[in-house]
Amino acid sequence: MTENRDEKGLLGKPMLISVFLTGGIILIAMLLKNLGIFSGLMKFISSLQALFIGILFAYILNPITKYFEKKFLKLLSTAAKPRKKLCKGLALAVSVLIFLGVAFFLIGSIVPQLLDTIKTLLQNSSSMIRSLVNWMQGLSSSEAWQETVIPAVQNLLRDASGWLSSLEGVNSDLITAISNGVFSFVKIILNSVVGLIIAVYILISKEKLIAQIRKITYALLPVKHGKGALEILQEANRILEGYLVGKLIDSLIIGAIAVVGMFLLDLPYVLLISAVICVSNMIPFFGPYIGAVFGVILILMVHPVQAIYFLVFVLILQQLDGNIIGPRILGNSTGLDPLWIVVSVMAFGGCFGLAGMILGVPIFAWIYYIVKRICEQSLARRGLAVDTESYYRNAEEMEEEVHYLKHHKK
């Protein structure tokens, strides 16, 4: 009995084992980082940035392509002439055009406003900060407020004003920073263009790539284990596609609601702040706060009272997303509790930056799926309960069930 109890005690906790495995991965990454090997590895990964962008675009375009492919098959194909290749090509072309249209619309709408915002902030930084100080002084006549809070904020804002004003005298550094920013932006654009081409090739040869993966898997593994390995890969694909596509749709909806809401409230920088909210919403848990802080700071520089309106609006928007929109779109695509979502974002984000924050959740969910699968198979072979609810009972009840199962088998 003790042996069975020990086994089920270990195997009944796949999440715990998943945490240890993920922790091991993070520790190895940190060790490589401290040894200087990590930087070389990251440079190698950075050289493949266009490939990763292409895979991401392929995941985004795939559901759109499948949708239009079904429509074209109904319209153009017949029993005599299926025309599958034609329908697939047309569907892919339409999905790419939609993707490019949305991308050009966003870039054309946001970039000019972003440049105007930066120019306005640099030109009017001193007057904005002075207005903010005057507004804060009028908030309260309390002695404690006047003696402690206001002077501290004034000093902080004066320092910020002096720093912003000093930018005028640092032309060379500013030009260098702008040049580096332009170079990075151009690099991202070029990688995105190459990535889109790679995505098209991936979607065109999707069936062939899947067949090649199956061929390699069965060549390296026995049929029984090869089938299990393919199921694990399929689950990874399902988790990643469901999470990325669902999160993208959710973020676009939140961005659109932000545009409408900010326009109705007559808030400044509507498109710029809405775009930041949309993009930051891709980061689980922490993303909405990043977008909210950015918007509050930006609006605070122009109109402090409107910053309060914006903060209330964002809080309502995030409640709407967290309780209604997000669950309906994403469902339970990862199978993770909120606690483990936060842990995965913090752990992978600390090691791999923004990409780790976005992809940490599906990666951890995949690790959890693998461990859960192994645990359930092992429990089933021992005749023990597979569902987690069974292990909420105490040890005596579990021993009675094990005894009953063994007796029933005999």
N, C-alpha and C positions, 0 to 999 in steps of 0.2 A: 504493500500500500504506500509506504513512504517513497519508494522509487517512482511510482506513478504520480504521486503528488508533486514531487520535485520536478518531474518532467513537464507536467502540465503548468506548474508555476512558472517555468521558464518560457515554455512555448505558448502560453496563453497571453504573452505580452509582446506582440510584434512591434508595437509602437516604441517600446523601450529599446529593443534591439535596433530598430531603425535609427533612433536617436544616437546610439553608440556608433553605428556605422557612419552616419553623417558626421558625427563629431570626429571620427577617425579621418574622414576625408578632409575636413576643415583643418585638423591638426597637421596633416601631411602638407596641405597647401601653405600653411603658416610656416612650417619648417623649411620648405623649399624657398619661401619668400625671404626668410632670415638668412639662408645660406647663399642667397643671390641667384639661385637656379630659377626661382619663380619669375624673375624679370625676363630671363631668356625665354622661358616658356610662354609668357604673356606676349612677348614680341613675335614669337612664332604664331600664336593664336591671332594676334593683330594683323599679321600678314595674310591671314585667311578671312579677314573681316568681310570681304565681298561675298565669300561662300556662305558665311553664317547669315548675312543679310538676305542672300538669295533663298536660303532655306526658310527664313522667317517670312519672306514675301510669298513663297510657295504655300506655306500654311494659310496665309491670309487669302490668297487667290483661289486655293483649291475648292472651298465651299461655293464660291461665286461661280467658278467654272462648272462645277457639277450641276448647279442649279440651271444655268443657261444650256448646258449640254442636254439635259432632260427636255427642256422646252424645244430646242432645235430638233431633237430626235422625233418628237411628236409632229412637228411641222414639216420636216423635210424628208424623213426616212419612210420607206415602205417595206413591205415584206420582200419584194423583189430587190430593192436597192436600200440596204440599211443605212449607208452613208455615215457610218460611225466616225470615220476620220474627219470628214468634212464638218460634221456637227461639233466634234471636239475642237477642231481648229477655230471655228467661228466662236464657240463659247469662250475659248481662251483669249481670242482677240478682243471680244467684248469686255471680259473681265479686266484685261490689261488697260483698255481705254477708260473704263470706270475708275480704276486705280489711279491712272495718270491724271484724270480729270479732277479727282478729289485732292490729289497731291498738289497740283498746280493751283487749285483754288485756295488751299490752305496757305501755301507759300506766298501767293500773290496778295492774300489778305493780311497775313501776319507780319511778314518781313518789313513792308513799308511802315507799319505802325510801330514795330519794334525799333526801327531806326529813328523814327520821330520821337519815340519815348525816351531813348537814350540821349538824343540831342537836347530834348527839353529838360531832362533831369540834370544834365551837365551845365546847361545855361542858367537854369533857375534854382540850382541846388541851395544857394545861400538864402534866397527869399523864401523858398519852401520851408526850410528848417526854421527860419525866423517866425514864419506864420504858425508853424507847429508849436513852437515854444509859447507864443502868445496865446494860442488856443488852450494849451495845457495849463497856463497860468490862470485862465478864466474858468477852469473846471470847478475849482473849489476855493473857498476862502478859509479853509481849515488851517490853523497854525502849523500842525504837524505836516500837512501837505506842503505848505509854503516853505517850511524850514528844512525838510529832508528830501522829499521826492522831487520837487521842482528844480532845486539846485543841481541835484545829481543828473537829472535828465538834460538840463541846460548844458552842463559840462560835456556830457556825452555827445549832444547834438552839435556843440561848438567844435568839438574834435572832428566830428564827421564832416562838418562844413569846411573846416580848414583843410581836411584831406581832399575833399572834392575840389576845393579852390586850387590846391597845389597841383592838380592835374594840368592846369594851364601852363605851368612852367616846366613840365616834364614831357616835352614834345617827343623827344626821341624814344623814351620808354613807351609812351602812348602809341606812337607809330609802330613800334615793334610788337606791342600787344595786339594792335588791330591787324597787323600783317599775319601774325600767328593765328589769330581767329579766322581771318579770311582763308588762310591756307587749310586750316582744319575743316572749315565749312566746304571748301571746294573738294577736299578729300572725301568727305562724307557724301557729297553729291555724286562724285565719280564712282565710289563704292556702291552707292545705291543704284546707279545706272547699270553697272556690271552685275549687281545682285539681282536686278529685275530680269536681265537676260538669262542668268543662271536659273532663276525661278521658272522662266518659260521652258527652258530645256528640261528641268526636273519634271514639270507637269506633262510635257510632251512624252517623255520616256518613263513615266511613273510606273506603268505595268512592267516594263522591262527591268527597271531597278528593283522592284519587289521580287520579280522572278530570280534575279541574280542573287539577292540576299538569301532567298530560300535555298538556292543551289549551293551557295557557300556554306550555309548552316548545316545542311544535310551531308555535305562533303566532309565537314570537320567533326560532326557529332553523330552518334547513333540516332536512328529514326525517332525512338521514344524521347530521348533528350532534346533532339532537334525540334520536335513539335512543341515541347515546353518552352524552349528558347524563343521560338517564333511567337508564341502566345505572349511572352513577356515583352518582346519588341512591339507587338501590336498594341499592348496596353500602354506602353510608353508613348506611342504615336497617338493613341486615343486621348490620353491625359494632356499631352502637349497641345494637340490641335484644339481640344475642347476648352482648355484654359486660355490659350492665346487668342483664339477667335472670339470666345465669349467675353474675355476681358476687353478686347478691342471694341466690340460692339457696345459693351457697357460704357466704356470711356467716351465713345463717340456720342452716345445718347446723353451722358452727363455734360459733355462739352456743349451740345446743342441746347440743352436746358439752361446751362450757364449763360449762353449768348442771349437767349430770350429773356431770362430773368434779369440780367444786368442791364439789358436795353430798356426794359420796363421800369426798372428802378433808376434809370438815367445815371448809371455809374460810368466813370471814365475807363479807358483802355479795355473796352468790351472784348474785342477779338483777341488781343494779346493775353489777357488774364484767362479767358475761356480756353485758349489753346494750351496754356500752362496747366490748367485744371484737368483738361482732357488727357494730356501726356502723363502728368504725374499720377493720374488715377490708375495707370497701368501697374504702378507699384502697389502691391497689397499692403493694407493697413496704414503704412506711413505716407503713401502717395497723396491722399486727400489733404493731409495736414501740410504737406509741402506746398501744394497749390494754394491753400488758404493763406499761409504765411506770406507767400510771394505777393498775392493780391492785396492783402492788408497793408503791407509795407509800401507797395506802389501807390495805392489810393491814399494812404496816410500822408504821402508827400504832397498830394494835391488838395485833398479835402478830408480832414480828419473825421467829420461826422459821417460822411459817406462810407468811410472804412468800417464803421460800426454796422451800418446797414448791410454792407457786403459780408461781414463776418456772420451776422445772423442768417443771411441768405445761404451762405455756404454750409452752415451747420444744418439747416433744414434740408438742403440738397443732399448732404451726405447721409442723413437719416433716411431720406427717400431711397437713395442708392443702396444703402446697407440692408434695409428691411424689405424693399419691394423690387426694385429694378435688378440689382445684382443677383439675388437668389433665383429670380425667374429666368435670367439669362444663363448664369453659370451653373445653377443647380448645385449638385455635389460632385462636380467634375474631378476634384482632387481627392475627396474622401478624407480630408484632414480637418481636425478641430481648429478653431481660431487660435488657440495657444501655439500649436505647432506651425501654423502659418506665420505667426510673429517670429518664432524661433528660427524658421528657415530663412525668412527675409533678413534677419539680423546676421545670421551666420554666413550665408552665401554673399550677402551684400558687403560684409566686412572684408571678405577675401577677394571678391571679383567685381566690386563696384556696382554700377547701375544694372549691368547685365545680370549679375548675381541676384540682385534684389527682385528682378522680374522673373528670372528662370528658376530661382531657388525653390519656389513653391512646387512647380511640377516635378523638379528633380527629386525633392524630398518625398513627394507623393509616390513617385515611381519606386524609390527605395523601399518605402513602406509597403507598397503592393508586393514587391518581391519577397520581403520578409514575411508578410502575412500569408502569402501563397505557400511558402516553405513550412510555416508553422501549422497551417491548416492541414496540409498533406500529412505531416508527421503526427498530428493529433488524430486524424482519421485512421491512420494505420494502427494506432494504439487503442482504437475504440472509444476515444474521448470526445466530448462535445466540441464542436468547432466554433459555435457562436460565442461571442465575448460575454453576453448576458449570463451564460451559465456559470461564469467564474466570479460573479458577484456573491455567490453563496459561500458559506463557510466550509471548512475542511471536512467536517463530519458528513455534511450532505453530499459533497463530492465523492467521498469514499463509498457512501451507500450507492451512488449512481454507478461508480466503477465496478463495485461488487455485483450490482444487478446486471450490468452489461456483460460481465464475464460469465455469470451464471446463465444468462439468457443465451449466450453463444453456445455454451456446453449443451 
